[in-house]
C-alpha cells in the first residue's frame, strides 16, 4: 500500500487539517509554473519595449525614419 492509502486508512480520510494541507499543496503546485512563466513573459515584453524605444531614439538622432 502506498503512504497516502495508509494515511487514509488510519485517519478515515475525514481529517480537515490534512484536507487543508492537500488544498494548499495543490494551489502551490498550480500557481508556481504560472508565476514563473508569467514572470519570464513580462521580463521579455519589457526588454522588447525597451529595445524598440532605444531604436526610436537612435533613429531620431540620426534623422532616419522607420
N, C-alpha and C positions, 0 to 999 in steps of 0.2 A: 504494500500500500504506500502511496505517496504521503509526504508530510502533510499536505493540505487535507487529504482524506482522513488522516489520523486526527488532525485538529478538529475537523467537523464531527467525527465520531465521538471524540472526547467531550466536546462542548455542545453538541447538538446543533450547531450552526446558527444559534439564535443569540450570539454574543454581540450586543450593539457596538461595543468598543472595537471588536475585530471588523465588523462591517464598516465602521467609520474609517478604520485604518485602510481597508481594501479600497474604499471610495477615494481617499486622498492619494493613495498609490496610483490608482487609475487616472486621476486628474493630472498628477505629476507626469505620468507616462505620456499622456495625450498632449500636454502643453509644452513639454521640453522640446520636441522637434519643431513645433510651430514657432516657439520663441527663437530657437537657434536659426532656422532657415529664414524666418521673418527678419531677424536682425541682419543676417547676411544680405538679404534683398534690399533693406533700407540703406545699408552701407554702400552697396553697388550703385543704387539710384543716386545717392548723394554725390558719389565720385563722378558719375556721368554728368550730372547737372553742373558740378564744379568745373569739369573739363570743358563743357560747352561754353560756360561763361568766360573762362580763360581764353578760349579760342575767339570768342566775340571781341574781347578786349584787345587781343593781339591783332586781329584783323582790322579793328578800328584804328589802332595806332599806325598800321601800315597803309591805311586808306583802301583796303580791299573790301569787296562785297562778297556775300555768300553765293 
